[in-house]
Amino acid sequence: MRSAVSGVDGKTPEILCRVLPHGRGLALPSYATERSVGMDLAAAVDGEITIAPGGTGLVPTGIIVAVPSGFEAQIRPRSGLALEHGLIIPNSPGTVDPDYRGEVKVILLNTGHRPFTVSRGMRIAQMVIAPACQASLRVVEELPATGRGKGGFGHTGT
């Protein structure tokens, strides 16, 4: 068995994936093109889930992943679903931590004006594997100065 940290080429992290019974027969998360960074996630629903306008739905993917330490799996919306149907992920990006061993599920929010129906196998989100580290905080009396200072939202113009 290969390590969960180093992939087949020695550079790419390998993500161990367990397919749950309700996820069998669906495509595994995969990259749509050679240079894609997000793997498409499919809906592992029996039948359909309809999300009313303004409503949310929790959609199972039928997989459990083992993300290596030093990485996270980010769950992000699909741009086509957002543009065409107003379907977004309200906690975007959602994070799958390295120590989480539950099913990957996607919270979908319908900001559109019509009900949206999720059917089995529909590509509902993307999963991006990204480096992530833990940091430590040190309390100080003053922080180093910057050119921006306290400038907040809209401070740098349009």
Secondary structure, DSSP 4 states (H G I P E B T S, - for coil): ---SSS-TTSSSPP-EEEE-GGGTTSPPSEESSTT--EEEEE---SSEEEE-TT-EEEEE-SEEEEPPTTEEEEEE--HHHHHHH-EE-TTPSEEE-TT--S--EEEEEE-SSS-EEEETT-EEEEEEEEE---------S-PPP-SSTT--TTTT--
